[in-house]
């Protein structure tokens, strides 16, 4: 019997002027999700069940950008995506373009377990959801008043908004009051307004040494309809094997180019690095000028995180009694 470990994240890249009350709300949610996962692990639940359970909780709470509370497209609608991976046999499932599914992560798991495929998107994924009888809501359920306001600000700035949860009037405090063309930050070589996505994810290793990972997001505020990021892409936003489980967050295009999640496992396998060394290596060497973060666990019960942004909403716990929730470096 090994030792279990768990980590959760709510996104890398944080407004340095984020109100204290929102910081505390984020920490409370992460703590609640950690405790939910810890209770399941103590009951000997397998890792794949625990990551789904925790991410469902994050999707249901509108605080972060997944499920209810997802970022809005340029058309004011929600298009959600998620992926899940079970390390022992590298089974995986992913979904994109969801507009009615309450818990995208659970549909991703159904793709893994109830279909011959690994990835379903848009109308095909929605039809599969209806066939599987998952809980569905009208698109309006996922749209919050706060996000409607942030989409309006994004359109006025003619930009894609990454940190879409800055309070009204907060652009100036974050040096993002100008249009995206004035921004020193770039995505795929093009200027953007501000960096701070809030994707959610969870990684777990259970007492049997089985690793699993899950990631879910609403994407970017004011994104083009049909845009797909790293979160549903196995090897980019999510990866699990017999060595480790990884969930990423940040600039999706940079994470995709780096195949960031898979690379953690690769350098552990081929360079012989321990988990934290592998995480530090890929964050430093693989992101070029992109900004991102990730959480990871190893089959040995190690837990690690890394990011090159100014902060990351994160929490982790181990069977030894260690528990930590934080935002800043």
N, C-alpha and C positions, 0 to 999 in steps of 0.2 A: 504494500500500500504506500502510495506517495502522499504528497501534501498538496492540498488545493490552493488556488490563488485566483483572484478576480480583479479586473480593472474595468472602469467605465470612463467614457469621455462625453463631453457635450460641445466639442468644437475647439479648434485652435485658432488663435487670433482674437484678442479681446480689446475692446475700447478701453484705453487707459483711464478714461474718466467715467467708467461704468459706475452708476450709483451704488452705494454700499448695500442698499436694500435688495438690489437685483443680484449682487454678488452673493449675499446671504441666501436668497431664494434658490440660486443655482447650487450652492453648497448643500442646502437642505435636500434638494431633489436628488443630487448625486449620492448623498448619504443614505437616503431612503432606498435608492436602487441598489446600492452596495449591500445594505442589510437584507434586502429581499433576496439577492443572490447568495449571500452568506447562509441564510436560513435554508435555502434549497440545497446548497452544497453540504451542509451539515446533515441533511436528510438523505444524502447519497444520491441526489439527482445527477444524471450525466451532464457533462459540460454543454452539450448542444441544447438541452432543455433549459439550462440556466441562462445562456446568452439570449435565447428567444424571450424568456420570461422578463429579463431586465430591459431589453430593448422595447418590448411591448409597453412596459411602464413608461419609458421615456417618450414613446410615440403618443401615448394617451394624454400626457401632460403637455399643455401648449407652451411651456417655457422655452424649450429648445426647438430647433428647426427640423422636425420630423413628425409625421402623422398630423394630428391637429396642431396648428400653429406653424405649418410649413410655409416657406417663402412662396411668393406669388410670381407667376410668369408675367410676361409683358401684357398678356390679355387679362390679368387679374384672376387667373385660375390657379389651382394647385396641381402639380404633377410630381408625384412622390416616387422614390426608388429605394431599393434595399437589397442586401445580399447576406447570405449566411453560409458558413462552411464548417463541416465536421472533419476534424483532423485525421482520425484513424484510417479512413479510406479515402480521404480527400473528396468526399461528397459535397456538392454545393448546389445552391439555388439562388436565383436573382430575378428581380422584377424592376421595370421602369415604366414611367408614364401612367402611374396609377392616379385615378381621380376620385374613386369612391371607396377604396378599401381602408377600413379603419386602422388595421395593423399590417402595413406592408411586409414587415419582417416575417410574420406568420405565413403570408402568401408565398414568400421566398422559400420558406421551409417546405411548403406543400409542393412547390415546383421541384424541389430536391427529392421529395419522398413519394409524390403521387403522379409524377409525369416522367416521360422518358427524356426530358430536356433539362438543361441547366439554367436557361434564361428565357423569360417571356416578357414582352413589353406591349404597352399601349392597349389597343382593343383586344389583342389576343390574351394579354394578362388579365384584363377585366372580365372577359368571357370565362377564362379558367377560374377566376375568383367566384363567379356566379355558380359555376358547376360544382365547386367545392363547398359552397354554402357558407363562406366566410361572412363576417359582419360588414355590411355596406352602409354608407351614408351618402347623401347628396354632397356635392363639392362644397357647398356653403358651410357644412359642418367644420371643415378644416381651415376655413378662412377666419382670421381674427381681425378685430377692429384695428389693432395696432399695426398689423401687417398691411392693411389697406392704406393706412396713413404713410407707412414707409415706402410702399410702391409709388404713391403720389410724389413723394420726395425724390425717389429715384428717377421718375420720369421727368420731373422738373430739372434735375441735374443731368438728364440725358445720359445716364450711366447704369451699369450693373452695380447694385449695392451688395457688398459682402456683409458688413455689419449693419443689418437692417433693423437693429433694435436700439439704435441710438435715440434717446428721447427727442421729441420735437424741439427744433432749435439747436440740436446738438452737433450739427454739421461743423459749425465754426470751431467748436472745442476740439474737434478731431481733425482739423485741417482738411476737411473734405467738402468745403462749401462750394468750390469751383467745379466746373464740368470735368468729366473724366479726362479730357485731353490735357488738363493741367496737372494730372497726377503723376508722381514719380514711380508709382507702382504699376506693374504690367502683368497681364495674363496672356500667355501665348504671343508675347511681343506687342500686345495692344494695351493702351492705358486703361486703367480701371479706377474706380473711385476710392474704395477703402477695403482693407483686408480683414475679415473676421467672420468666417462662416461658423455655423453652430450645428454641424452634423452630429449625430449621436452614434455611439458604438459600445460594444462590450466584448471582452475576451475572458476566457475561463479555462483553467486546467482543473480537472476533478481528481479525486483520490486515486483513480485508476491511471492517471497520467494522460488522460484524453484531453486534447486541446480543441477549442472551438472559438469561432469569431463571428460577430454579426455587426452590420453597419446599416444605418437608415438615415435618409435625408429628404428634405424638400428642395434642395438645390439652392440656386442663387435667386435673390430678389431681382425681378425685372429681366429674368433670363428669357431667351428665345424659346418659344414653344417647341418641344421636341429635343431640347438639349439634354444630354446624358453626361453625368459626371463620373467621378471615380468610385463612388460608394457602391454601385451595383456590380462593378467590374472585379471579378475574381483575379487576385494577383496584384491589383492596384489598390483599391480601397479596403479589401478584405482578403485574408488568407489564413488557412490553418493546415497543419500537417502533423506528422508524428513528432515533430520537434517543437512547434510553437503555434500560437494563434496571434493574429495581428489585425487591428482595426485602425484605419487612417482617417484623417480629417484635415481640411485645408484647401489649398488651391488645387482643384480637381485635375486641371490640365497638367500641372506639374507632377502630381501623384501618378497619373496615367503614364506619362512619359517615362517615369522612373520605375514603373511596376513596383511601387514602394513596399507594399506589404509582403509580396513574394521575396523581395530582395533581402528582407530581414532573415527569412528562413535560409536563403541561398548562402549568405555569408556565414551563417552559423554552420551550415553543412560543409561548405567548400573551404572556408578560411579557418574554421574551428573556433570562432568567436563565441563567447558567452552571450546571453541575451542582451544585457545592457550594452556591451561592446558593439553588438550587431546593430542595435537601435541607434546608438551614437554615430556609428559609421554611415548608415544610410541617410540619416538626417544631414550629416555634414557633406557627404560625397555625392549624393544622388539627386538632389533637388535643384541643382543649378541655381537660378535666382528665385525659384519658387518658395513659398512659405507653407509649411505644413507641420503636422504633429501626428503621433501615433501612440497607441498603447499595445502592450504585448505581454504574453505569458509563455513560459516554457514548460516542457513535460516534467521538469524537475521541481516545479513549484515556484520558480522565479517569476517576478513581475517587474515590468519596466515601462517607462514612458520617455518620450523625447519630443522636442519641438524647437523650431527656429523662429517662431513667431514670438510676440511679446508675452503671450500667455496661452494657457489651454485649460478649459474646464475639465477636471479629471479627478478620479478617486481610485484607490486600490486597497486591497486587503489580502492577507494571507492567513493560512491556518495557524501560524505561530502567534497570532494575535496582533500583528501589525495592521494598522488602518490609517489611511491618510486621504484627505480631500483638499484640493487646492486649485488655484487659478493661475497664480503668477510663478515665475521661476523660483 
